[in-house]
Amino acid sequence: MRQGKDPLDEGAGADGLLRQPKAVWATAGASVVAFMGIGLVDPILPSIAKGLDATPSQVSLLFTSYFLITAVAMLVTGFVSSRIGGKKTLLAGLALVVVFAALAGTSNSVGELVGFRAGWGLGNALFVSTALAVIVGAAAGGSAAAILLYESALGLGMACGPLLGAILGDMKWRYPFFGTAALMAIGFIAITALLKEQPKPARKTSLLDPIKALGHGGLASAAASAFFYNYAFFTVLAFTPFVLNMSPYKSGGVFFAWGVLLAVFSVLVAPRLQERFGSLKVLGGSLVLLAADLIVLGYGNHATAVAATIASGAFIGLNNTVFTELALGVSDAPRPVASAGYNFVRWFAAAAAPYFAPKIEEWSNIRIPFVVAAVAAVLGALIVWVRRASLTHEAEELRPAHATEDGVSVFAN
């Protein structure tokens, strides 16, 4: 958590960010594509439903299977990378994404597509959960510069994913999957050629270490709050395209603007607000504002819903950055272990929201899924407020969140 200026931030300027070895740029570029895979299907969800004669709730399982596997894989990634090393873990993840993204493009039924997305989720978990640690290990200019580069890759990927999905999906809904497979294959080749193997951790991670790490009150509180936040986040990402009911190009444009706001507020705005107001105030306020935005999205007319969808990217960007630092800094567990436990909890909400939002609409009306998501965001803010002493005091006693000699992203999408 930010408590004044972190000395490690001195390497986070423009020079420190841009003057990186080729291996860092190769890993960051592959990270952009990995994060693109999250929002890639957003603009083409209605097209997929039409092409495979499926309902919205069936198509939403593309997210559910992806993130359910991602959540479970959090218990495995540290176990794997601590034994075979970061580079081999990255390459294994990339290979799985290439195979399953390509297979997803050949699907002839929703069941096949959902199954292939699950395999894709496993590959993405292996890659993304290891990428930040690799970037920090290979980067020049300090760990803060490496984290900033990684967060920039996250934002760029989240912004460009819907745009790529719209451009390729407008021709045929299968093409975005083939496009992702091709880009990840390029990333595989680049990392193979440019990245040297990183040192293995001194201690091997067991499968139960992430669960044990959640026994820490501060980390458990951060994970619980992030669970409710992620439900709200992925209600926007997975359910809103059906509500907007726009062409792939228009939907892609909306989510591109959403992703740009997410990137700007995550990388540029969040650190400044944290410096001025403190991390917990920024997080609590942003969660409440996200809840208000969701109510506007659910009850407004079409133009208002579009504006509220785009605006939600700002609050999501703020939340992503603060939750990242909070989860990395609040616990005394090794960061990869703390990150895995945290992600194990919160990605279950990312799996649940895409499934339950369409079901709630079927049981009630189109507004209620957003009301439920808004309540979830408020619950996340309440946890931050009730547990603020644990989240603040315990974090202050620990090393700075940017000191990531063993760092690993908590946004392992």
C-alpha positions as CSV (number, residue, x, y, z in Angstrom):
1,M,0.0,0.0,0.0
2,R,1.2,3.5,-0.7
3,Q,2.4,5.4,2.3
4,G,4.3,8.4,0.8
5,K,6.8,8.0,-1.9
6,D,8.2,4.5,-2.3
7,P,12.0,4.7,-3.0
8,L,11.5,1.9,-5.5
9,D,9.4,4.3,-7.6
10,E,12.5,6.2,-8.6
11,G,13.0,3.7,-11.4
12,A,9.4,4.0,-12.6
13,G,9.8,7.0,-14.8
14,A,9.5,7.1,-18.6
15,D,13.2,6.2,-19.1
16,G,13.0,3.3,-16.6
17,L,9.8,2.1,-18.3
18,L,11.0,2.2,-21.9
19,R,14.6,1.1,-21.6
20,Q,13.9,-2.6,-21.2
21,P,15.7,-5.7,-22.5
22,K,14.1,-7.5,-25.5
23,A,13.1,-10.4,-23.2
24,V,10.9,-8.0,-21.1
25,W,9.2,-6.6,-24.2
26,A,8.6,-10.1,-25.5
27,T,6.9,-11.1,-22.2
28,A,5.0,-7.9,-22.0
29,G,3.8,-8.2,-25.6
30,A,2.6,-11.8,-24.9
31,S,0.9,-10.4,-21.8
32,V,-1.1,-7.9,-23.9
33,V,-2.4,-10.8,-26.0
34,A,-3.2,-12.9,-22.9
35,F,-5.3,-10.1,-21.5
36,M,-6.9,-9.5,-24.8
37,G,-8.3,-13.0,-24.5
38,I,-10.6,-11.9,-21.6
39,G,-12.6,-9.3,-23.5
40,L,-12.1,-10.8,-27.0
41,V,-15.5,-12.6,-27.0
42,D,-17.4,-9.6,-25.6
43,P,-18.5,-8.0,-28.9
44,I,-19.3,-11.3,-30.5
45,L,-21.3,-12.9,-27.7
46,P,-24.6,-12.2,-29.6
47,S,-23.1,-13.5,-32.8
48,I,-21.9,-16.7,-31.2
49,A,-25.3,-17.2,-29.7
50,K,-26.9,-16.8,-33.1
51,G,-24.3,-18.9,-34.9
52,L,-24.6,-21.8,-32.5
53,D,-28.3,-21.4,-31.8
54,A,-27.7,-20.8,-28.1
55,T,-29.2,-18.7,-25.4
56,P,-27.4,-15.9,-23.6
57,S,-27.0,-18.0,-20.4
58,Q,-25.5,-20.8,-22.5
59,V,-23.0,-18.5,-24.2
60,S,-22.1,-16.9,-20.9
61,L,-20.6,-20.2,-19.9
62,L,-17.6,-19.2,-22.1
63,F,-16.6,-16.9,-19.2
64,T,-17.7,-19.3,-16.5
65,S,-15.7,-22.2,-17.7
66,Y,-12.7,-20.0,-18.4
67,F,-12.6,-18.4,-14.9
68,L,-13.6,-21.5,-13.0
69,I,-10.5,-23.3,-14.4
70,T,-8.5,-20.2,-13.8
71,A,-9.5,-20.1,-10.1
72,V,-8.6,-23.8,-9.6
73,A,-5.4,-23.3,-11.5
74,M,-4.2,-20.7,-9.1
75,L,-3.4,-23.6,-6.7
76,V,-1.3,-25.2,-9.4
77,T,0.7,-22.4,-11.0
78,G,3.0,-21.8,-8.1
79,F,3.5,-25.5,-7.7
80,V,4.5,-25.8,-11.3
81,S,6.7,-22.7,-11.7
82,S,8.6,-23.4,-8.5
83,R,9.6,-26.8,-10.0
84,I,10.2,-26.2,-13.7
85,G,11.0,-22.5,-13.7
86,G,9.4,-19.3,-15.0
87,K,10.3,-19.6,-18.7
88,K,9.0,-23.2,-19.0
89,T,5.8,-22.3,-17.2
90,L,5.2,-19.3,-19.6
91,L,5.8,-21.5,-22.6
92,A,3.5,-24.2,-21.3
93,G,0.8,-21.7,-20.8
94,L,1.2,-20.1,-24.2
95,A,1.2,-23.6,-25.9
96,L,-2.1,-24.4,-24.2
97,V,-3.7,-21.1,-25.3
98,V,-2.5,-21.6,-28.9
99,V,-4.0,-25.1,-29.0
100,F,-7.3,-24.4,-27.2
101,A,-7.9,-21.0,-28.9
102,A,-7.5,-22.6,-32.3
103,L,-9.8,-25.5,-31.3
104,A,-12.4,-23.0,-30.0
105,G,-12.6,-21.6,-33.5
106,T,-13.5,-25.0,-34.9
107,S,-16.4,-25.5,-32.4
108,N,-19.7,-26.7,-33.8
109,S,-21.6,-26.5,-30.5
110,V,-21.7,-24.4,-27.3
111,G,-20.6,-27.4,-25.3
112,E,-17.4,-27.8,-27.4
113,L,-16.7,-24.0,-27.3
114,V,-17.2,-23.9,-23.5
115,G,-14.8,-26.9,-23.1
116,F,-12.1,-25.4,-25.2
117,R,-12.4,-22.1,-23.3
118,A,-11.7,-24.1,-20.1
119,G,-8.5,-25.4,-21.6
120,W,-7.7,-21.8,-22.7
121,G,-8.3,-20.7,-19.1
122,L,-5.7,-23.2,-17.8
123,G,-3.1,-22.0,-20.3
124,N,-3.8,-18.3,-19.5
125,A,-3.5,-18.9,-15.7
126,L,-0.1,-20.6,-16.1
127,F,1.1,-17.7,-18.3
128,V,-0.3,-14.6,-16.6
129,S,0.3,-15.8,-13.1
130,T,4.0,-16.1,-13.9
131,A,4.5,-13.2,-16.3
132,L,5.0,-10.4,-13.8
133,A,7.5,-12.4,-11.8
134,V,9.4,-12.9,-15.0
135,I,9.2,-9.3,-16.1
136,V,10.4,-8.1,-12.7
137,G,13.3,-10.5,-12.8
138,A,14.4,-9.4,-16.2
139,A,13.5,-5.7,-16.2
140,A,15.8,-2.7,-15.9
141,G,15.0,0.4,-14.0
142,G,13.6,-1.1,-10.8
143,S,10.6,-3.3,-9.9
144,A,8.2,-0.3,-9.9
145,A,9.0,0.3,-13.6
146,A,8.4,-3.4,-14.3
147,I,5.1,-3.4,-12.5
148,L,4.0,-0.2,-14.4
149,L,4.9,-1.9,-17.7
150,Y,2.9,-5.0,-16.7
151,E,-0.1,-2.9,-15.7
152,S,0.2,-1.0,-19.0
153,A,0.1,-4.4,-20.8
154,L,-3.0,-5.3,-18.8
155,G,-4.8,-2.1,-19.7
156,L,-3.8,-2.3,-23.4
157,G,-4.9,-5.9,-23.6
158,M,-8.2,-5.2,-21.9
159,A,-8.8,-2.3,-24.3
160,C,-7.7,-4.0,-27.5
161,G,-9.4,-7.4,-26.9
162,P,-12.9,-6.2,-27.7
163,L,-11.6,-4.2,-30.7
164,L,-9.9,-7.2,-32.2
165,G,-13.0,-9.3,-31.4
166,A,-15.1,-6.8,-33.2
167,I,-12.9,-6.5,-36.3
168,L,-12.4,-10.2,-36.8
169,G,-15.8,-11.2,-35.5
170,D,-17.6,-9.0,-37.9
171,M,-16.3,-11.2,-40.7
172,K,-17.0,-14.5,-38.8
173,W,-17.4,-15.2,-35.1
174,R,-14.7,-17.9,-35.4
175,Y,-11.9,-15.6,-36.6
176,P,-11.1,-13.9,-33.2
177,F,-10.2,-17.3,-31.8
178,F,-7.9,-18.1,-34.7
179,G,-6.4,-14.6,-34.4
180,T,-5.6,-15.1,-30.8
181,A,-4.0,-18.5,-31.4
182,A,-1.7,-16.9,-34.1
183,L,-0.7,-14.0,-31.9
184,M,0.1,-16.3,-29.0
185,A,2.2,-18.5,-31.3
186,I,4.2,-15.4,-32.1
187,G,4.6,-14.7,-28.4
188,F,5.7,-18.3,-27.9
189,I,8.5,-17.9,-30.5
190,A,9.6,-14.6,-29.1
191,I,9.9,-15.8,-25.5
192,T,11.6,-19.0,-26.6
193,A,14.2,-16.9,-28.5
194,L,14.7,-13.9,-26.2
195,L,14.0,-14.9,-22.6
196,K,16.6,-16.6,-20.4
197,E,15.5,-19.0,-17.7
198,Q,14.8,-17.2,-14.4
199,P,16.2,-18.5,-11.1
200,K,13.9,-21.0,-9.4
201,P,12.6,-20.1,-5.9
202,A,14.7,-21.4,-3.0
203,R,11.6,-23.2,-1.7
204,K,9.2,-25.2,-3.7
205,T,5.5,-24.3,-3.4
206,S,3.0,-26.9,-2.3
207,L,-0.5,-27.1,-3.5
208,L,-1.9,-26.2,-0.1
209,D,0.4,-23.1,0.5
210,P,-2.1,-20.7,-1.1
211,I,-4.9,-22.0,1.1
212,K,-2.8,-21.7,4.2
213,A,-1.9,-18.1,3.2
214,L,-5.6,-17.2,3.5
215,G,-5.4,-17.8,7.2
216,H,-3.8,-14.3,7.4
217,G,-6.6,-11.9,8.3
218,G,-5.6,-9.1,6.0
219,L,-5.2,-11.3,3.0
220,A,-8.5,-13.1,3.7
221,S,-10.2,-9.7,3.9
222,A,-8.7,-8.5,0.7
223,A,-9.8,-11.7,-1.1
224,A,-13.3,-11.5,0.3
225,S,-13.7,-7.9,-0.8
226,A,-12.3,-8.7,-4.2
227,F,-14.7,-11.6,-4.5
228,F,-17.7,-9.3,-4.4
229,Y,-15.9,-6.7,-6.6
230,N,-15.2,-9.3,-9.2
231,Y,-18.9,-10.3,-9.3
232,A,-19.7,-6.7,-10.2
233,F,-16.8,-6.4,-12.7
234,F,-17.8,-9.5,-14.7
235,T,-21.4,-8.7,-14.7
236,V,-20.4,-5.6,-16.7
237,L,-18.0,-7.6,-18.9
238,A,-20.1,-10.7,-19.6
239,F,-23.7,-9.5,-19.4
240,T,-23.8,-6.0,-20.7
241,P,-23.2,-7.0,-24.4
242,F,-26.6,-8.7,-24.4
243,V,-28.2,-5.6,-22.9
244,L,-26.6,-3.2,-25.3
245,N,-27.5,-5.6,-28.2
246,M,-25.3,-3.8,-30.7
247,S,-23.3,-4.9,-33.8
248,P,-19.8,-6.3,-33.2
249,Y,-18.2,-3.1,-34.4
250,K,-20.3,-0.8,-32.2
251,S,-20.0,-3.1,-29.2
252,G,-16.3,-3.4,-29.8
253,G,-16.0,0.4,-29.8
254,V,-17.9,0.7,-26.5
255,F,-15.6,-1.8,-24.8
256,F,-12.5,-0.3,-26.4
257,A,-13.4,3.0,-24.8
258,W,-14.1,1.1,-21.6
259,G,-10.7,-0.5,-21.8
260,V,-8.9,2.8,-22.5
261,L,-10.5,4.3,-19.3
262,L,-9.5,1.1,-17.4
263,A,-5.9,1.5,-18.5
264,V,-5.6,5.2,-17.9
265,F,-7.2,5.0,-14.4
266,S,-5.2,1.9,-13.5
267,V,-1.8,3.2,-14.5
268,L,-2.0,7.0,-14.3
269,V,-4.8,8.1,-12.0
270,A,-4.9,5.4,-9.3
271,P,-1.3,6.1,-8.0
272,R,-2.0,9.8,-7.7
273,L,-5.3,9.3,-5.9
274,Q,-3.5,6.8,-3.5
275,E,-0.8,9.4,-2.8
276,R,-3.4,12.0,-1.9
277,F,-6.2,10.1,-0.1
278,G,-4.7,6.7,0.8
279,S,-5.4,3.3,-0.7
280,L,-8.4,2.2,1.4
281,K,-10.3,5.5,0.9
282,V,-9.7,5.2,-2.9
283,L,-10.8,1.6,-2.9
284,G,-13.9,2.1,-0.8
285,G,-15.0,5.2,-2.7
286,S,-14.4,3.6,-6.1
287,L,-16.5,0.5,-5.1
288,V,-19.4,2.7,-4.0
289,L,-19.1,4.7,-7.3
290,L,-19.1,1.5,-9.3
291,A,-22.3,0.4,-7.5
292,A,-24.0,3.7,-8.4
293,D,-22.8,3.4,-12.0
294,L,-24.3,-0.1,-12.2
295,I,-27.7,1.1,-11.0
296,V,-27.6,3.8,-13.7
297,L,-26.6,1.2,-16.3
298,G,-29.5,-1.0,-15.4
299,Y,-32.2,1.6,-15.2
300,G,-31.1,4.1,-17.9
301,N,-32.1,4.2,-21.5
302,H,-29.8,2.8,-24.2
303,A,-27.6,5.9,-24.5
304,T,-27.2,6.1,-20.8
305,A,-26.4,2.4,-20.6
306,V,-23.6,2.9,-23.1
307,A,-22.2,5.8,-21.2
308,A,-22.4,4.0,-17.9
309,T,-20.7,0.9,-19.4
310,I,-17.8,3.1,-20.6
311,A,-17.6,5.0,-17.3
312,S,-17.4,1.7,-15.3
313,G,-13.9,1.2,-16.8
314,A,-12.6,4.1,-14.7
315,F,-13.8,2.6,-11.4
316,I,-12.6,-0.9,-12.5
317,G,-9.2,0.5,-13.3
318,L,-8.9,2.1,-9.9
319,N,-10.0,-1.1,-8.1
320,N,-7.6,-3.3,-10.1
321,T,-4.6,-1.3,-9.1
322,V,-5.4,-0.9,-5.4
323,F,-6.5,-4.5,-5.0
324,T,-3.2,-5.6,-6.7
325,E,-1.0,-3.6,-4.2
326,L,-3.2,-4.6,-1.3
327,A,-3.0,-8.3,-1.9
328,L,0.7,-8.2,-2.6
329,G,1.6,-6.1,0.4
330,V,-0.8,-7.1,3.2
331,S,0.5,-10.6,4.0
332,D,3.8,-11.9,5.1
333,A,3.5,-14.9,2.8
334,P,5.7,-15.0,-0.3
335,R,4.0,-13.0,-3.0
336,P,3.4,-15.8,-5.4
337,V,1.7,-17.8,-2.7
338,A,-0.4,-14.8,-1.4
339,S,-1.3,-14.0,-5.0
340,A,-2.4,-17.5,-5.7
341,G,-4.6,-17.7,-2.6
342,Y,-6.2,-14.3,-3.3
343,N,-6.9,-15.2,-6.9
344,F,-8.3,-18.6,-6.0
345,V,-11.0,-16.8,-4.0
346,R,-11.8,-13.9,-6.3
347,W,-11.9,-15.8,-9.6
348,F,-14.8,-17.9,-8.4
349,A,-16.9,-14.7,-8.5
350,A,-15.7,-14.1,-12.1
351,A,-16.9,-17.5,-12.9
352,A,-20.2,-17.0,-11.1
353,A,-21.3,-13.6,-12.5
354,P,-21.5,-14.6,-16.2
355,Y,-23.7,-17.6,-15.3
356,F,-26.0,-16.0,-12.7
357,A,-26.6,-12.6,-14.4
358,P,-28.6,-14.1,-17.4
359,K,-30.3,-16.5,-15.0
360,I,-31.4,-13.6,-12.8
361,E,-32.7,-11.8,-15.8
362,E,-34.8,-14.9,-16.7
363,W,-36.2,-15.1,-13.2
364,S,-36.9,-11.3,-12.9
365,N,-36.1,-8.6,-15.5
366,I,-33.1,-7.1,-17.2
367,R,-32.5,-4.5,-14.4
368,I,-32.1,-6.9,-11.5
369,P,-28.7,-8.4,-12.5
370,F,-27.3,-4.9,-12.2
371,V,-28.9,-4.3,-8.9
372,V,-27.4,-7.6,-7.6
373,A,-24.0,-6.5,-9.0
374,A,-24.3,-3.1,-7.3
375,V,-25.1,-4.8,-4.0
376,A,-22.0,-7.0,-4.4
377,A,-19.8,-3.8,-5.0
378,V,-21.2,-2.2,-1.8
379,L,-20.5,-5.4,0.1
380,G,-16.9,-5.2,-1.1
381,A,-16.7,-1.6,0.2
382,L,-18.2,-2.6,3.5
383,I,-15.5,-5.3,4.0
384,V,-12.8,-2.7,3.3
385,W,-14.4,-0.4,5.9
386,V,-15.0,-3.0,8.6
387,R,-11.6,-4.6,8.2
388,R,-9.7,-1.4,7.6
389,A,-7.5,-1.7,10.7
390,S,-6.3,-5.1,9.6
391,L,-5.8,-4.0,6.0
392,T,-4.0,-0.9,7.0
393,H,-1.9,-1.7,10.0
394,E,-0.7,-5.1,9.0
395,A,0.3,-3.8,5.5
396,E,2.3,-0.9,7.1
397,E,4.4,-3.3,9.1
398,L,5.4,-5.3,6.0
399,R,7.7,-4.6,3.1
400,P,6.5,-2.2,0.4
401,A,4.2,-3.8,-2.2
402,H,6.5,-2.8,-5.0
403,A,9.5,-4.7,-3.6
404,T,8.8,-7.7,-5.8
405,E,11.9,-9.9,-6.0
406,D,9.4,-12.8,-6.0
407,G,6.5,-10.7,-7.4
408,V,3.6,-12.1,-9.2
409,S,0.5,-10.5,-10.5
410,V,-2.8,-10.7,-8.7
411,F,-4.7,-9.9,-11.9
412,A,-4.0,-13.4,-13.3
413,N,-6.6,-13.4,-16.2
